[in-house]
Amino acid sequence: MIYNGGDVTIHRTIHQTAGMLILALILLLAAGACANDREAITIAAVGDIMMGSDYPESKLPPRDGDGIFDDVKQAFGGQNIVFGNLEGPLLDGGTTTKCEKLSSCFAFRTPTRYVRFLQEAGVTAVSVANNHASDFGDEGRESTLRTLASAGIQAVGGESVARFTMKGKKVVLAGFSYSTPSYYSFSMLDIPEAMRIVRNLKKENDLIIVSFHGGAEGNMAQHVPGKAEIFMGEERGDVMHFAHAVIDAGADLVIGSSPHVVRALEVYRGKLIAYSLGNFLTYKRFNISGPSGCSVVLKARIDAETGNFIGGTLVPVRLVHEGIPQPDPERKAINLVKSLTAQDIPRSGIVISVDGTIAPDSLSK
């Protein structure tokens, strides 16, 4: 009896000890997960946004735009920053001289009331450093900045630097383009100056996100060539040289637009580069056939201390009904990004899974 009782006591003790160890392990893993959440800054980024234009004739979405983000805005939830490239000014009225002497020309003008769709979707910052921000001159640019500010959305481009404080860190988002440098856009063509700008921002801030508008356009422009690009007679920049240079100067994440198609991803010196996120919401005035009709929501996590890329997700999107985004069950954009990355940057430093999960490639270190 003594031995049997002893066995029961021993077994009970073993079970209790094992239970306590399992509980401790669960708590440890949970604490680790919470610590990782606290240490990461999360960003959702998309490509080109043009919500409809009423110039030269009205081409606005059904129901005056109501619901245009509804199918995809869930992907923005829970992110510290939600960012995209805004093509064209937010303006009511006004005149443009942009297309007077050009046979092939596009000028956009989106009604100011459409800013609420960005606001309701949770967008916190948009780039105005692009070739359509000035379609209606100073009047259009100033109206855009006022309208965005009234909705609590920060403009990004040139002297308009978006500033966030989160998780004890100062985070800024600066905008560059191939367009003539101005108050509204830093130049990506002058790389030494771009590096100087980033270094100066780094002196007073913890994390620097750089957006750029550069590279050739269209379905034939999916590849990152690794050299300067010329499109329609314009110098559109060497996007790889630019991205690497601003990271060398202190940037922690680089997000590209302009080609209207998705391009490769790269992790350079621990920092993520998205060379182009494609068309995201471009109603009627844009080509959305083939590769131009699919894109991604990039959801990236970067380390709050180092700025290094931790991991993330590509949410596949397709454009339907003449340019409205919705989730793509066929995941075409993921397959494209994965293929383009393998072709253009064999040692990309990133692993892209078929389900859209992205992570640093530990084998490339």
N, C-alpha and C positions, 0 to 999 in steps of 0.2 A: 504493500500500500504506500509505503514511504516513497519507493522508487517510482510508482505510478504517479503519485501526487507531484513528485519532483519533475517527472516528464511533462505533466500538464503545465506546471509553473514555468518550466524552461520554454515550452512551445509558446505559451502566452507572451513571455518576455520577448521571444524572437519576433513574433507577429507585431507586438507593440513597437519594437525597435524598427522593424522594416517599415511599418506605417509612418513612423515619425521621420524616417529617412526620405520616404517618397514625398511626404508633405513638405519637408524642407527643400527637396529638389524642385517641386512645383513652385514654391514661393520664390526660390532663387531664380528660376527661369522667368517667372512673372516680373520680378524686380529687374532682371536684365532687359526684358522687353520694354518695360517702362523707362528704364535708363536710356535705351536706344531711342525711344520716341522723344525723350527730352533733349537728346543730343543731336537730333536731325532737324534740318530745315527742309520743308517739303514744298515743291514747286510743281504746278500744273501749267504747261505751256502748249500753245497751239500756234498754227501758222497764220495764214492771211485771212482777215475778216473784212468783208465789204457787204453790209447788210441790205443793200439795195440802193439805187441811185435815182433821183428825180431829174437828172440832167443827162443828155439833152432832152430826153423824154422820160416820162415816169415809168420806171421799172422797179416797182416796189413789191415785196412779197405779199401773199394772200393775208387777209385779216390785218393789213397794215403792219405786218411783222410779228404780230402777237404769237408767241410760242415757237419762234424760230430756233431757240436754243434748247427747247424742252427735252428732246430725245438724247442729248449728250451732256447736259449740265451736271448730271449725277457724277460724272468723272471729275468734276472740280471740287467736290465735297471734301472737307477735312484738310485742304491744302493751305499752307501759310501764304503763298502767293499764287495768283492765277493771272497768266499773262498771255497776250496775243499781239499780232501785228495788225494795226488798224489801217486799212487801205482807203485813203480819201478823207476829206474833211467832214465834220459834222456841222452843217450850215443850212440855214433857211434863207433862200434868195441868193443874192450876190451874182457876180459875173466872172467869166474866165476868158483869158486870151490864150490859153495853153495850146489849143488845137487850130488856131487861125491859119498857120502856115504849114501844117503837117497833114499829109494825106492819110497816115495811119496813126491815130491818136485816141486815147481814152482819158476822159476827165470824169471823176466821180463826185457826187454831192449827196450825202446821206442826211435826211432830216434830223434836227437836233433831238426830237422826241424819241428817236431810236436808241438814245443812250440808255434808256431804262432797261432795254433788253440785255445789255452788257451788265448793268447793275444787278438785275434780277438773277442772272446766271452766276453771279459771284466773282466776276472779273475785277481784279484789283489794280491792274496796270496794263497799259497798251503802248506799243511803240508808235510814234509819229515820225520816226526817222526813216522815211521811205520816199519813193518817187511820186507818190500820189498825194501826200500830205499837203502839197502846195498847189493842187489843182485849181484852187480859187484864191491864190495869193495870200497876202497877209490877213485879209478878212476871214478867209477860211481857216487858216492856222489859228488865229486868235479865238475864233468861235469854237473851234475844237477844244482848245485848252480850257476855255471857260465852261463849256458844256461838260467835259470830263470832270473838272473840279467840282462842279455842282452836284455830280453824282457820286463823289467820293472815289473816283478812279484816277490814278496818277498817270500822267503822260510821261513817256520815256523817249528822249531824243535830244542830243546836244545838251544845252544848259538845263533842260528839264530832266532831272535825275530823280527817279522814284526812290524814296527812302522809307525803310521799314525798321522797326525795332521789335525783335522777337527772340524769345528764349535768351534774353540778356545780350543779344548781339545786334550790332548795327549792320543792316543789309541794304545795299544800294543796287539799282538796276540802271545801267547806262546804255544809250542807244547810238549806234553808228550806221552809216550807209555810204554807198558809193556816190551819192548826190553831192553837189557842191556844199562844202561845210558852211554851216550857218548856226544861228541860235538854236535851231530846231534839230540839228543833226551834227554829230561829230563825224569826221571823215574816216572811213576804213581804208582809203587809198594811201593816206599818209601814216604809215605804220609806226615810225618813230614817235610821231605826235600822239598816236593812239596809245602807245605804251606809256608815254609821259602822263596822259590823262588818267590811265588806270593806276599808275603808281601814286599819283596825287590823291585819288579817291581812297586808295588802300591806307594811306597815312592816317585817315580819320575814321575809317570804317573797318569792320571785321570781315565781311564777305562782299565780294563784287560779282554781280551777274552782268554779263555783256550780251546785248542783242545786236545783231547786224542784219542789214538788208543788202545782200550782194549776191553776185553770180548770175549766170545766164538764166533764161526763162524757157519754160515749156517742156513738153514731153521728151524732147531730145536733150534736156539739160539735167538728167537725173544723176549723172556722175560728177564726183568731185575730181577735177582734173589735176589738182596739185600745181596749178600755174594760174597766171592772170587770165581772166575771162573777158571776152569782148562780146557784147550783144547789141545789135542794132546800132553799131558804130560807137557805142559807149564803153568805156572801161568800167567793168563791174567788179574788179578786185580779185585778188588771189585769196580765196576764203580760207584755205588751209594755213597759209602763211600768217594771215591776220589772226586767226583763232589761236594758233600756237604762240604768236607774239604777245597777245594780251594776257594769255595764261602765264607766260614767262614774266610778265610785268605785275602779276598778282591777281588776275581774274580767277574765279572759282567755278564758273559755269558759263558756257557760251551757247547762245541760241540763235539760229539763222533763219532767215526768210528771204523771199524774192523769187526763187526758181518756180514756185507754184506746183512743185512736185516734191515728194519726200526724197531725202538724200541720206547718206551714210551717217552713222554715229561713230564716235571715237572717244576713248579715254586717254588723255595726254597728260602726263605728269600727275596722274590721279584725278584729273578734272574732266568732267563730261562736256563733250561738244556735240550738238545736234546741228548738222550743216544745213538742213532745211526740213521744216515740218509740213510743207505743202499747203494746199488750199484747205481752209477749215470751214468757213461759211462765206461763200462768194456768190451772191444772187444775180443770175442772168448775164452779167457783163463779162464773165470769165469762161474760158474753155474748161469744161469739167469732163472731157472724154478721156478714156484710158487712164494712165497714171495721174493725170491732173484731177481726177475725180475721187481720189482716195487720200486719206491723211491719217494722222494720229494725234491723240492727246498724249503728250509726254508727261509722265508723273515721275519726278526724280526726287530722291532724298540725298542731301549732301550733309556731311558732318559739320556740325555747328562750330567746332573748334578749328578744324583744318580746311574745311571747304571741299574735301575729297568726296568723290561720288561713292555712295554706299550701295545704292540699288534703286530699282524703280519698275515702272510698267509702261508699256506702249498700249494705249487703248485704240483699237482700229476704228476708223470712221470712213463712211462713204457719203458722197454728196448726191442727193436726190432732189427731184422737183426743182430742177434748174439751179441748185446750189445750196440746199438746206442739209445740214449734217445729221446723220443718224448712225448708230452703231453698225459695224459691218461684221456679220457672223462668219463671212468667208475669210476675214483677216488678211485681206490683200495687201494692205499697207505694211503689216508686220513682215510678211514674206518679202516684200520689196526692200524694206530697210535692211533686213537680214542679208539678202542677196547683194545689195549694193555695198554694204559694209564689207562683206567678204571679198568683193571684186576690187573695190577702190582702196581699202585700207586693210590689207591682210593681217597686219599686227595692230589691230585696232584697240586692244586692251579691254574689249567688252564682249560679253556673252549675251546673245539675243535668243531667247527660247521661242518656240512656235506659239506659245500661249501669250507672248508679249512681255514676259518677265525679262528684265535687263539687269545685269550685274557686272562688276569688275571681273576681268579675267585674271585670276590669280596665277595662272600658268605663264602669263606674259611678263610678269615682274622679273 
